[in-house]
Amino acid sequence: MIDGDGFRPNVGIVICNRKGQVLWARRYGQHSWQFPQGGVDDGETPEQSMYRELYEEIGLRPENVTLLAVTRHWLKYKLPKRLVRWDSNPVCIGQKQKWFLLRLESDHESHIEFGCHGHPEFDDWRWVSYWYPVRQVVSFKREVYRRVLREFAPIVMAEQGRRDARKRNR
């Protein structure tokens, strides 16, 4: 499903832990790392797509995470010309994405599993500092990552602040 401007509807997923770190996944058989993402299928809402992709790519189910936020707007990036499949109809020139911020529940890290649905998208993962992905993602996704993390930062930092306050009050 590609819109009239050539953008494929897609969802992106930022998964954070209680320390304010984010899950960073390495693409299968490659050296590139990114957040989980995937296309919106016909008849799906973005939220339904997010939960489907979460399971297919990371092996997590809705009960393993808490939905904290969704970006206010669709964010777009264009693919470099060398990655556009010019012979397809319609031609997809990029992605338009709705992003979701999830918190992984503390005892559910062991549920992370690749390839729950066919060929795995990723073959490794790690927790990284919150802003690390902006510097490390492929260049054509960088501005979208910056905007997503900027929008979600107050929520992640507030979560972190509540966690720190609970520790101090024990």
OpenMM code with the backbone's topology and positions (N, CA, C; nanometers):
from openmm import Vec3, app, unit

residues = "MET ILE ASP GLY ASP GLY PHE ARG PRO ASN VAL GLY ILE VAL ILE CYS ASN ARG LYS GLY GLN VAL LEU TRP ALA ARG ARG TYR GLY GLN HIS SER TRP GLN PHE PRO GLN GLY GLY VAL ASP ASP GLY GLU THR PRO GLU GLN SER MET TYR ARG GLU LEU TYR GLU GLU ILE GLY LEU ARG PRO GLU ASN VAL THR LEU LEU ALA VAL THR ARG HIS TRP LEU LYS TYR LYS LEU PRO LYS ARG LEU VAL ARG TRP ASP SER ASN PRO VAL CYS ILE GLY GLN LYS GLN LYS TRP PHE LEU LEU ARG LEU GLU SER ASP HIS GLU SER HIS ILE GLU PHE GLY CYS HIS GLY HIS PRO GLU PHE ASP ASP TRP ARG TRP VAL SER TYR TRP TYR PRO VAL ARG GLN VAL VAL SER PHE LYS ARG GLU VAL TYR ARG ARG VAL LEU ARG GLU PHE ALA PRO ILE VAL MET ALA GLU GLN GLY ARG ARG ASP ALA ARG LYS ARG ASN ARG".split()
positions = [
    Vec3(0.0848, -0.1172, 0.0000),
    Vec3(0.0000, 0.0000, 0.0000),
    Vec3(0.0898, 0.1241, 0.0000),
    Vec3(0.0938, 0.1938, -0.1092),
    Vec3(0.1767, 0.3139, -0.1235),
    Vec3(0.0844, 0.4298, -0.1543),
    Vec3(0.1043, 0.5427, -0.0850),
    Vec3(0.0135, 0.6561, -0.1053),
    Vec3(0.0425, 0.7271, -0.2377),
    Vec3(-0.0381, 0.8261, -0.2703),
    Vec3(-0.0268, 0.8973, -0.3967),
    Vec3(0.1035, 0.9725, -0.4156),
    Vec3(0.1744, 1.0001, -0.3053),
    Vec3(0.3034, 1.0690, -0.3132),
    Vec3(0.4212, 0.9727, -0.3193),
    Vec3(0.3934, 0.8414, -0.3151),
    Vec3(0.5001, 0.7422, -0.3239),
    Vec3(0.5558, 0.6963, -0.1902),
    Vec3(0.4851, 0.7261, -0.0802),
    Vec3(0.5327, 0.6861, 0.0518),
    Vec3(0.4532, 0.5665, 0.1034),
    Vec3(0.5248, 0.4710, 0.1593),
    Vec3(0.4634, 0.3509, 0.2158),
    Vec3(0.4319, 0.3758, 0.3629),
    Vec3(0.3067, 0.3555, 0.4054),
    Vec3(0.2732, 0.3692, 0.5479),
    Vec3(0.3470, 0.2634, 0.6302),
    Vec3(0.3986, 0.3057, 0.7426),
    Vec3(0.4906, 0.2245, 0.8197),
    Vec3(0.4784, 0.2638, 0.9660),
    Vec3(0.5149, 0.1734, 1.0541),
    Vec3(0.5228, 0.2064, 1.1962),
    Vec3(0.6658, 0.1864, 1.2436),
    Vec3(0.7082, 0.2701, 1.3362),
    Vec3(0.8383, 0.2573, 1.4002),
    Vec3(0.8165, 0.2369, 1.5489),
    Vec3(0.9074, 0.1627, 1.6113),
    Vec3(0.8900, 0.1266, 1.7516),
    Vec3(1.0161, 0.1598, 1.8305),
    Vec3(1.0001, 0.2449, 1.9317),
    Vec3(1.1069, 0.2740, 2.0267),
    Vec3(1.0693, 0.2020, 2.1557),
    Vec3(1.1538, 0.1091, 2.1966),
    Vec3(1.1302, 0.0344, 2.3204),
    Vec3(1.2327, 0.0814, 2.4224),
    Vec3(1.1847, 0.1305, 2.5355),
    Vec3(1.2771, 0.1757, 2.6394),
    Vec3(1.2665, 0.0850, 2.7613),
    Vec3(1.3724, 0.0875, 2.8411),
    Vec3(1.3682, 0.0160, 2.9683),
    Vec3(1.3533, 0.1189, 3.0804),
    Vec3(1.3520, 0.0732, 3.2024),
    Vec3(1.3300, 0.1637, 3.3156),
    Vec3(1.4505, 0.2526, 3.3441),
    Vec3(1.5624, 0.2265, 3.2797),
    Vec3(1.6818, 0.3103, 3.2952),
    Vec3(1.6854, 0.4220, 3.1917),
    Vec3(1.5867, 0.4271, 3.1019),
    Vec3(1.5848, 0.5289, 2.9979),
    Vec3(1.6672, 0.4929, 2.8757),
    Vec3(1.7145, 0.3693, 2.8684),
    Vec3(1.7872, 0.3223, 2.7508),
    Vec3(1.6864, 0.2715, 2.6485),
    Vec3(1.7304, 0.2611, 2.5232),
    Vec3(1.6427, 0.2136, 2.4166),
    Vec3(1.7004, 0.0883, 2.3515),
    Vec3(1.6097, 0.0048, 2.3023),
    Vec3(1.6495, -0.1189, 2.2367),
    Vec3(1.6968, -0.0866, 2.0953),
    Vec3(1.8162, -0.1314, 2.0623),
    Vec3(1.8820, -0.1056, 1.9347),
    Vec3(1.9098, -0.2412, 1.8718),
    Vec3(1.8589, -0.2647, 1.7512),
    Vec3(1.8656, -0.3972, 1.6894),
    Vec3(1.9476, -0.3952, 1.5609),
    Vec3(2.0280, -0.5008, 1.5428),
    Vec3(2.1107, -0.5127, 1.4220),
    Vec3(2.0346, -0.5907, 1.3157),
    Vec3(2.0306, -0.5324, 1.1952),
    Vec3(1.9626, -0.5977, 1.0832),
    Vec3(2.0326, -0.7297, 1.0505),
    Vec3(1.9530, -0.8298, 1.0208),
    Vec3(2.0026, -0.9644, 0.9970),
    Vec3(2.1122, -0.9657, 0.8894),
    Vec3(2.2274, -1.0229, 0.9255),
    Vec3(2.3369, -1.0394, 0.8310),
    Vec3(2.4025, -0.9109, 0.7851),
    Vec3(2.3770, -0.8003, 0.8529),
    Vec3(2.4332, -0.6709, 0.8129),
    Vec3(2.5063, -0.6075, 0.9308),
    Vec3(2.5649, -0.4922, 0.9037),
    Vec3(2.6315, -0.4165, 1.0096),
    Vec3(2.5482, -0.2977, 1.0537),
    Vec3(2.4306, -0.2797, 0.9959),
    Vec3(2.3484, -0.1629, 1.0299),
    Vec3(2.2504, -0.1971, 1.1421),
    Vec3(2.2278, -0.0963, 1.2260),
    Vec3(2.1399, -0.1093, 1.3416),
    Vec3(2.0265, -0.0096, 1.3278),
    Vec3(1.9117, -0.0425, 1.3864),
    Vec3(1.7970, 0.0477, 1.3790),
    Vec3(1.6925, 0.0079, 1.4822),
    Vec3(1.5891, 0.0914, 1.4926),
    Vec3(1.4717, 0.0561, 1.5713),
    Vec3(1.3851, -0.0381, 1.4876),
    Vec3(1.3078, -0.1240, 1.5523),
    Vec3(1.2130, -0.2068, 1.4768),
    Vec3(1.1129, -0.1186, 1.4007),
    Vec3(1.0765, -0.1608, 1.2823),
    Vec3(0.9775, -0.0892, 1.2021),
    Vec3(0.9180, -0.1860, 1.1011),
    Vec3(0.8028, -0.1490, 1.0457),
    Vec3(0.7429, -0.2344, 0.9444),
    Vec3(0.6185, -0.1726, 0.8853),
    Vec3(0.5755, -0.2264, 0.7742),
    Vec3(0.4640, -0.1716, 0.6985),
    Vec3(0.3286, -0.1924, 0.7631),
    Vec3(0.2384, -0.1006, 0.7315),
    Vec3(0.0985, -0.1108, 0.7726),
    Vec3(0.0260, -0.1891, 0.6636),
    Vec3(-0.0304, -0.3025, 0.7004),
    Vec3(-0.1040, -0.3843, 0.6037),
    Vec3(-0.2433, -0.3264, 0.5799),
    Vec3(-0.2996, -0.3563, 0.4633),
    Vec3(-0.4368, -0.3136, 0.4329),
    Vec3(-0.5310, -0.3581, 0.5438),
    Vec3(-0.6166, -0.2676, 0.5875),
    Vec3(-0.7154, -0.2986, 0.6898),
    Vec3(-0.6655, -0.2880, 0.8327),
    Vec3(-0.5372, -0.2630, 0.8524),
    Vec3(-0.4816, -0.2488, 0.9865),
    Vec3(-0.4766, -0.1028, 1.0287),
    Vec3(-0.4922, -0.0792, 1.1572),
    Vec3(-0.4621, 0.0524, 1.2126),
    Vec3(-0.3122, 0.0555, 1.2404),
    Vec3(-0.2534, 0.1740, 1.2545),
    Vec3(-0.1115, 0.1782, 1.2915),
    Vec3(-0.0818, 0.1020, 1.4213),
    Vec3(-0.1707, 0.1121, 1.5196),
    Vec3(-0.1460, 0.0412, 1.6459),
    Vec3(-0.1483, -0.1102, 1.6257),
    Vec3(-0.2405, -0.1604, 1.5464),
    Vec3(-0.2433, -0.3045, 1.5170),
    Vec3(-0.1144, -0.3468, 1.4461),
    Vec3(-0.0692, -0.2646, 1.3526),
    Vec3(0.0555, -0.2936, 1.2808),
    Vec3(0.1731, -0.2975, 1.3766),
    Vec3(0.1751, -0.2016, 1.4698),
    Vec3(0.2852, -0.1954, 1.5662),
    Vec3(0.2925, -0.3242, 1.6476),
    Vec3(0.1794, -0.3702, 1.6991),
    Vec3(0.1818, -0.4927, 1.7798),
    Vec3(0.2184, -0.6150, 1.6957),
    Vec3(0.1727, -0.6194, 1.5715),
    Vec3(0.2106, -0.7308, 1.4828),
    Vec3(0.3608, -0.7295, 1.4583),
    Vec3(0.4143, -0.6121, 1.4222),
    Vec3(0.5583, -0.6001, 1.3969),
    Vec3(0.6397, -0.6291, 1.5226),
    Vec3(0.5910, -0.5842, 1.6364),
    Vec3(0.6597, -0.6087, 1.7635),
    Vec3(0.6798, -0.7585, 1.7846),
    Vec3(0.5766, -0.8362, 1.7558),
    Vec3(0.5888, -0.9811, 1.7712),
    Vec3(0.6741, -1.0426, 1.6600),
    Vec3(0.6467, -1.0060, 1.5351),
    Vec3(0.7199, -1.0668, 1.4228),
    Vec3(0.8691, -1.0388, 1.4304),
    Vec3(0.9072, -0.9178, 1.4672),
    Vec3(1.0485, -0.8797, 1.4634),
    Vec3(1.1221, -0.9017, 1.5949),
    Vec3(1.0528, -0.8844, 1.7074),
    Vec3(1.1203, -0.8855, 1.8373),
    Vec3(1.0701, -0.9979, 1.9285),
    Vec3(0.9571, -1.0581, 1.8947),
    Vec3(0.9046, -1.1673, 1.9755),
    Vec3(0.8261, -1.1239, 2.0981),
    Vec3(0.7988, -0.9945, 2.1090),
    Vec3(0.7261, -0.9435, 2.2257),
    Vec3(0.5774, -0.9333, 2.1965),
    Vec3(0.4996, -0.9546, 2.2995),
    Vec3(0.3535, -0.9461, 2.2909),
    Vec3(0.3057, -0.8242, 2.3696),
    Vec3(0.1811, -0.7827, 2.3490),
    Vec3(0.1306, -0.6643, 2.4201),
    Vec3(0.1493, -0.6703, 2.5715),
    Vec3(0.1386, -0.7878, 2.6304),
    Vec3(0.1532, -0.7982, 2.7760),
    Vec3(0.2973, -0.7798, 2.8238),
    Vec3(0.3947, -0.7800, 2.7317),
    Vec3(0.5349, -0.7595, 2.7681),
    Vec3(0.5740, -0.6129, 2.7730),
    Vec3(0.4868, -0.5257, 2.7241),
    Vec3(0.5207, -0.3836, 2.7113),
    Vec3(0.4057, -0.2962, 2.7603),
    Vec3(0.4383, -0.1694, 2.7836),
    Vec3(0.3369, -0.0682, 2.8123),
    Vec3(0.3485, 0.0391, 2.7054),
    Vec3(0.2378, 0.0730, 2.6417),
    Vec3(0.2356, 0.1791, 2.5411),
    Vec3(0.2368, 0.3132, 2.6135),
    Vec3(0.3412, 0.3937, 2.5891),
    Vec3(0.3565, 0.5226, 2.6563),
    Vec3(0.3157, 0.6407, 2.5696),
    Vec3(0.3396, 0.6324, 2.4381),
    Vec3(0.3113, 0.7476, 2.3522),
    Vec3(0.3114, 0.7074, 2.2052),
    Vec3(0.2511, 0.7948, 2.1253),
    Vec3(0.2480, 0.7823, 1.9791),
    Vec3(0.2798, 0.9204, 1.9234),
    Vec3(0.3587, 0.9264, 1.8163),
    Vec3(0.3889, 1.0573, 1.7577),
    Vec3(0.2606, 1.1253, 1.7121),
    Vec3(0.2598, 1.2570, 1.7233),
    Vec3(0.1417, 1.3349, 1.6853),
    Vec3(0.1162, 1.3294, 1.5352),
    Vec3(0.2230, 1.3237, 1.4570),
    Vec3(0.2114, 1.3295, 1.3111),
    Vec3(0.2840, 1.2112, 1.2473),
    Vec3(0.2500, 1.1866, 1.1208),
    Vec3(0.3267, 1.0926, 1.0392),
    Vec3(0.4579, 1.1620, 1.0039),
    Vec3(0.5682, 1.0903, 1.0145),
    Vec3(0.6992, 1.1442, 0.9805),
    Vec3(0.7497, 1.0711, 0.8571),
    Vec3(0.8119, 1.1457, 0.7659),
    Vec3(0.8533, 1.0874, 0.6379),
    Vec3(1.0040, 1.0931, 0.6189),
    Vec3(1.0540, 0.9918, 0.5497),
    Vec3(1.1903, 0.9993, 0.4969),
    Vec3(1.1892, 0.9418, 0.3560),
    Vec3(1.2759, 0.9979, 0.2733),
    Vec3(1.2922, 0.9479, 0.1367),
    Vec3(1.4086, 0.8504, 0.1329),
    Vec3(1.3921, 0.7485, 0.0515),
    Vec3(1.5001, 0.6535, 0.0284),
    Vec3(1.6028, 0.7164, -0.0650),
    Vec3(1.7307, 0.6825, -0.0485),
    Vec3(1.8288, 0.7259, -0.1484),
    Vec3(1.7896, 0.6676, -0.2848),
    Vec3(1.8151, 0.7407, -0.3905),
    Vec3(1.7751, 0.6976, -0.5255),
    Vec3(1.8237, 0.5564, -0.5590),
    Vec3(1.9414, 0.5192, -0.5092),
    Vec3(1.9965, 0.3860, -0.5378),
    Vec3(1.9147, 0.2735, -0.4743),
    Vec3(1.8305, 0.3046, -0.3736),
    Vec3(1.7490, 0.2030, -0.3070),
    Vec3(1.6050, 0.1977, -0.3570),
    Vec3(1.5667, 0.2938, -0.4402),
    Vec3(1.4302, 0.2962, -0.4939),
    Vec3(1.4182, 0.1898, -0.6026),
    Vec3(1.3127, 0.1106, -0.5969),
    Vec3(1.2861, 0.0090, -0.7001),
    Vec3(1.2022, 0.0749, -0.8090),
    Vec3(1.2688, 0.1301, -0.9076),
    Vec3(1.2027, 0.2084, -1.0118),
    Vec3(1.1125, 0.1249, -1.1013),
    Vec3(1.1337, -0.0065, -1.1034),
    Vec3(1.0527, -0.0920, -1.1901),
    Vec3(0.9242, -0.1406, -1.1230),
    Vec3(0.9013, -0.1042, -0.9970),
    Vec3(0.7780, -0.1465, -0.9298),
    Vec3(0.6651, -0.0483, -0.9596),
    Vec3(0.5434, -0.0958, -0.9437),
    Vec3(0.4276, -0.0103, -0.9703),
    Vec3(0.3261, -0.0294, -0.8580),
    Vec3(0.2996, 0.0706, -0.7776),
    Vec3(0.3570, 0.2051, -0.7838),
    Vec3(0.4982, 0.2084, -0.7248),
    Vec3(0.5717, 0.3116, -0.7591),
    Vec3(0.7080, 0.3292, -0.7098),
    Vec3(0.7022, 0.3838, -0.5673),
    Vec3(0.7769, 0.3197, -0.4786),
    Vec3(0.7874, 0.3651, -0.3395),
    Vec3(0.9156, 0.4462, -0.3256),
    Vec3(0.9014, 0.5751, -0.2918),
    Vec3(1.0198, 0.6610, -0.2783),
    Vec3(1.0623, 0.6789, -0.1331),
    Vec3(0.9822, 0.6263, -0.0396),
    Vec3(1.0174, 0.6407, 0.1015),
    Vec3(0.9087, 0.5869, 0.1926),
    Vec3(0.9236, 0.6189, 0.3192),
    Vec3(0.8303, 0.5713, 0.4207),
    Vec3(0.7654, 0.6906, 0.4898),
    Vec3(0.6386, 0.6757, 0.5257),
    Vec3(0.5762, 0.7700, 0.6186),
    Vec3(0.5402, 0.6877, 0.7412),
    Vec3(0.5844, 0.7346, 0.8566),
    Vec3(0.5794, 0.6514, 0.9754),
    Vec3(0.5051, 0.7155, 1.0918),
    Vec3(0.4296, 0.6327, 1.1613),
    Vec3(0.3747, 0.6643, 1.2924),
    Vec3(0.4658, 0.5913, 1.3894),
    Vec3(0.5146, 0.6609, 1.4907),
    Vec3(0.6075, 0.6019, 1.5861),
    Vec3(0.5402, 0.5784, 1.7202),
    Vec3(0.5791, 0.4688, 1.7842),
    Vec3(0.5241, 0.4283, 1.9133),
    Vec3(0.6373, 0.4161, 2.0149),
    Vec3(0.6129, 0.4677, 2.1339),
    Vec3(0.7069, 0.4534, 2.2448),
    Vec3(0.6501, 0.3492, 2.3400),
    Vec3(0.7274, 0.2446, 2.3627),
    Vec3(0.6876, 0.1363, 2.4523),
    Vec3(0.7900, 0.1229, 2.5642),
    Vec3(0.7426, 0.0838, 2.6805),
    Vec3(0.8344, 0.0476, 2.7887),
    Vec3(0.8287, -0.1038, 2.8047),
    Vec3(0.9454, -0.1662, 2.7998),
    Vec3(0.9532, -0.3101, 2.8239),
    Vec3(0.9384, -0.3329, 2.9736),
    Vec3(0.8465, -0.4177, 3.0109),
    Vec3(0.8293, -0.4475, 3.1529),
    Vec3(0.9526, -0.5222, 3.2020),
    Vec3(0.9946, -0.4912, 3.3219),
    Vec3(1.1269, -0.5295, 3.3716),
    Vec3(1.1576, -0.6786, 3.3650),
    Vec3(1.0603, -0.7631, 3.3819),
    Vec3(1.0888, -0.9061, 3.3830),
    Vec3(1.0617, -0.9735, 3.2482),
    Vec3(1.0521, -0.8948, 3.1428),
    Vec3(1.0156, -0.9521, 3.0126),
    Vec3(1.1293, -0.9505, 2.9098),
    Vec3(1.2498, -0.9122, 2.9494),
    Vec3(1.3625, -0.9085, 2.8562),
    Vec3(1.3892, -1.0461, 2.7956),
    Vec3(1.3663, -1.1500, 2.8719),
    Vec3(1.3909, -1.2860, 2.8227),
    Vec3(1.2952, -1.3257, 2.7098),
    Vec3(1.1887, -1.2501, 2.6892),
    Vec3(1.0926, -1.2803, 2.5824),
    Vec3(1.1404, -1.2307, 2.4451),
    Vec3(1.2464, -1.1505, 2.4430),
    Vec3(1.2962, -1.0995, 2.3148),
    Vec3(1.3517, -1.2169, 2.2340),
    Vec3(1.2978, -1.2334, 2.1150),
    Vec3(1.3342, -1.3462, 2.0296),
    Vec3(1.3151, -1.3041, 1.8837),
    Vec3(1.4129, -1.3340, 1.8011),
    Vec3(1.4051, -1.2960, 1.6602),
    Vec3(1.3464, -1.4086, 1.5764),
    Vec3(1.2791, -1.3705, 1.4695),
    Vec3(1.2297, -1.4680, 1.3736),
    Vec3(1.1062, -1.5438, 1.4178),
    Vec3(1.0210, -1.4803, 1.4973),
    Vec3(0.8967, -1.5465, 1.5398),
    Vec3(0.8006, -1.5658, 1.4235),
    Vec3(0.8279, -1.5001, 1.3138),
    Vec3(0.7382, -1.5085, 1.1980),
    Vec3(0.8256, -1.5114, 1.0730),
    Vec3(0.8685, -1.6294, 1.0342),
    Vec3(0.9485, -1.6407, 0.9126),
    Vec3(1.0922, -1.5957, 0.9316),
    Vec3(1.1477, -1.5361, 0.8280),
    Vec3(1.2873, -1.4931, 0.8276),
    Vec3(1.3074, -1.3762, 0.9237),
    Vec3(1.4075, -1.3849, 1.0127),
    Vec3(1.4271, -1.2758, 1.1082),
    Vec3(1.4755, -1.1470, 1.0423),
    Vec3(1.4274, -1.0343, 1.0940),
    Vec3(1.4731, -0.9018, 1.0496),
    Vec3(1.6044, -0.8655, 1.1177),
    Vec3(1.6234, -0.9165, 1.2408),
    Vec3(1.7385, -0.8799, 1.3231),
    Vec3(1.8092, -1.0053, 1.3719),
    Vec3(1.9389, -0.9890, 1.4058),
    Vec3(2.0126, -1.1023, 1.4615),
    Vec3(2.0841, -1.0690, 1.5919),
    Vec3(2.0704, -0.9458, 1.6397),
    Vec3(2.1304, -0.9078, 1.7672),
    Vec3(2.0606, -0.7823, 1.8177),
    Vec3(2.0746, -0.7560, 1.9465),
    Vec3(2.0175, -0.6347, 2.0034),
    Vec3(2.0972, -0.5974, 2.1278),
    Vec3(2.0798, -0.4737, 2.1707),
    Vec3(2.1422, -0.4266, 2.2944),
    Vec3(2.0691, -0.3019, 2.3417),
    Vec3(2.0899, -0.2677, 2.4683),
    Vec3(2.0386, -0.1417, 2.5218),
    Vec3(2.1440, -0.0356, 2.4976),
    Vec3(2.1008, 0.0810, 2.4491),
    Vec3(2.1922, 0.1928, 2.4252),
    Vec3(2.1347, 0.3182, 2.4900),
    Vec3(2.2203, 0.4180, 2.5074),
    Vec3(2.1738, 0.5437, 2.5656),
    Vec3(2.0693, 0.6068, 2.4734),
    Vec3(1.9848, 0.6891, 2.5313),
    Vec3(1.8669, 0.7402, 2.4614),
    Vec3(1.8987, 0.8068, 2.3277),
    Vec3(1.9999, 0.8929, 2.3213),
    Vec3(2.0283, 0.9686, 2.1987),
    Vec3(2.1241, 0.8971, 2.1028),
    Vec3(2.1813, 0.7857, 2.1438),
    Vec3(2.2771, 0.7116, 2.0614),
    Vec3(2.2261, 0.6820, 1.9197),
    Vec3(2.1012, 0.6376, 1.9011),
    Vec3(2.0540, 0.6030, 1.7662),
    Vec3(2.0590, 0.7179, 1.6655),
    Vec3(2.0435, 0.8415, 1.7112),
    Vec3(2.0459, 0.9552, 1.6181),
    Vec3(2.1810, 0.9633, 1.5475),
    Vec3(2.2870, 0.9320, 1.6179),
    Vec3(2.4216, 0.9386, 1.5594),
    Vec3(2.4573, 0.8138, 1.4791),
    Vec3(2.3891, 0.7030, 1.5058),
    Vec3(2.4318, 0.5756, 1.4490),
    Vec3(2.3452, 0.5211, 1.3359),
    Vec3(2.2228, 0.5674, 1.3226),
    Vec3(2.1351, 0.5148, 1.2185),
    Vec3(2.1836, 0.5615, 1.0811),
    Vec3(2.1443, 0.4912, 0.9755),
    Vec3(2.1812, 0.5326, 0.8404),
    Vec3(2.1361, 0.6769, 0.8179),
    Vec3(2.2117, 0.7499, 0.7398),
    Vec3(2.1926, 0.8952, 0.7282),
    Vec3(2.0531, 0.9362, 0.6818),
    Vec3(1.9906, 0.8602, 0.5919),
    Vec3(1.8609, 0.9046, 0.5398),
    Vec3(1.7473, 0.8898, 0.6414),
    Vec3(1.7701, 0.8183, 0.7518),
    Vec3(1.6691, 0.8070, 0.8583),
    Vec3(1.6980, 0.9011, 0.9755),
    Vec3(1.8117, 0.9657, 0.9732),
    Vec3(1.8599, 1.0413, 1.0898),
    Vec3(1.7642, 1.1509, 1.1359),
    Vec3(1.7101, 1.2298, 1.0448),
    Vec3(1.6219, 1.3399, 1.0855),
    Vec3(1.4921, 1.2874, 1.1472),
    Vec3(1.4374, 1.1794, 1.0934),
    Vec3(1.3174, 1.1199, 1.1535),
    Vec3(1.3501, 1.0712, 1.2946),
    Vec3(1.4629, 1.0042, 1.3130),
    Vec3(1.5005, 0.9564, 1.4465),
    Vec3(1.5153, 1.0748, 1.5429),
    Vec3(1.5770, 1.1805, 1.4968),
    Vec3(1.5943, 1.2994, 1.5818),
    Vec3(1.4580, 1.3546, 1.6244),
    Vec3(1.3668, 1.3653, 1.5310),
    Vec3(1.2338, 1.4193, 1.5622),
    Vec3(1.1561, 1.3274, 1.6563),
    Vec3(1.1627, 1.1974, 1.6326),
    Vec3(1.0931, 1.1005, 1.7182),
    Vec3(1.1470, 1.1079, 1.8608),
    Vec3(1.2781, 1.1016, 1.8742),
    Vec3(1.3363, 1.1012, 2.0083),
    Vec3(1.3146, 1.2344, 2.0792),
    Vec3(1.3148, 1.3426, 2.0052),
    Vec3(1.2858, 1.4732, 2.0659),
    Vec3(1.1419, 1.4759, 2.1187),
    Vec3(1.0482, 1.4228, 2.0413),
    Vec3(0.9085, 1.4208, 2.0850),
    Vec3(0.8878, 1.3301, 2.2062),
    Vec3(0.9566, 1.2164, 2.2098),
    Vec3(0.9383, 1.1211, 2.3190),
    Vec3(1.0235, 1.1522, 2.4424),
    Vec3(1.1254, 1.2354, 2.4296),
    Vec3(1.2191, 1.2600, 2.5402),
    Vec3(1.1511, 1.3016, 2.6703),
    Vec3(1.0561, 1.3972, 2.6697),
    Vec3(0.9944, 1.4353, 2.7976),
    Vec3(0.9262, 1.3179, 2.8682),
    Vec3(0.8706, 1.2265, 2.7925),
    Vec3(0.8017, 1.1110, 2.8510),
    Vec3(0.9032, 1.0149, 2.9121),
    Vec3(1.0094, 0.9859, 2.8381),
    Vec3(1.1121, 0.8942, 2.8880),
    Vec3(1.1808, 0.9544, 3.0101),
    Vec3(1.2116, 1.0842, 3.0046),
    Vec3(1.2795, 1.1489, 3.1171),
    Vec3(1.1877, 1.1553, 3.2397),
    Vec3(1.0576, 1.1775, 3.2191),
    Vec3(0.9627, 1.1779, 3.3312),
    Vec3(0.9550, 1.0387, 3.3937),
    Vec3(0.9528, 0.9360, 3.3099),
    Vec3(0.9524, 0.7981, 3.3603),
    Vec3(1.0779, 0.7729, 3.4436),
    Vec3(1.1911, 0.8192, 3.3922),
    Vec3(1.3185, 0.8026, 3.4622),
    Vec3(1.3156, 0.8780, 3.5949),
    Vec3(1.2605, 0.9989, 3.5942),
    Vec3(1.2507, 1.0788, 3.7163),
    Vec3(1.1647, 1.0116, 3.8222),
    Vec3(1.0529, 0.9537, 3.7816),
    Vec3(0.9663, 0.8822, 3.8760),
    Vec3(1.0387, 0.7618, 3.9348),
    Vec3(1.1141, 0.6930, 3.8520),
    Vec3(1.1897, 0.5764, 3.8989),
    Vec3(1.2935, 0.6196, 4.0016),
    Vec3(1.3659, 0.7279, 3.9718),
    Vec3(1.4679, 0.7771, 4.0645),
    Vec3(1.4054, 0.8242, 4.1953),
    Vec3(1.2894, 0.8897, 4.1876),
    Vec3(1.2213, 0.9377, 4.3083),
    Vec3(1.1780, 0.8199, 4.3957),
    Vec3(1.1283, 0.7141, 4.3336),
    Vec3(1.0880, 0.5958, 4.4107),
    Vec3(1.2080, 0.5346, 4.4817),
    Vec3(1.3232, 0.5328, 4.4156),
    Vec3(1.4447, 0.4782, 4.4772),
    Vec3(1.4843, 0.5604, 4.6000),
    Vec3(1.4773, 0.6940, 4.5858),
    Vec3(1.5161, 0.7821, 4.6971),
    Vec3(1.4213, 0.7684, 4.8155),
    Vec3(1.2952, 0.7389, 4.7898),
    Vec3(1.1943, 0.7326, 4.8959),
    Vec3(1.1861, 0.5964, 4.9644),
    Vec3(1.2696, 0.5055, 4.9267),
    Vec3(1.2660, 0.3712, 4.9887),
    Vec3(1.3319, 0.3736, 5.1243),
] * unit.nanometer
topology = app.Topology()
chain = topology.addChain("A")
for resn in residues:
    res = topology.addResidue(resn, chain)
    for name in ("N", "CA", "C"):
        topology.addAtom(name, app.Element.getBySymbol(name[0]), res)
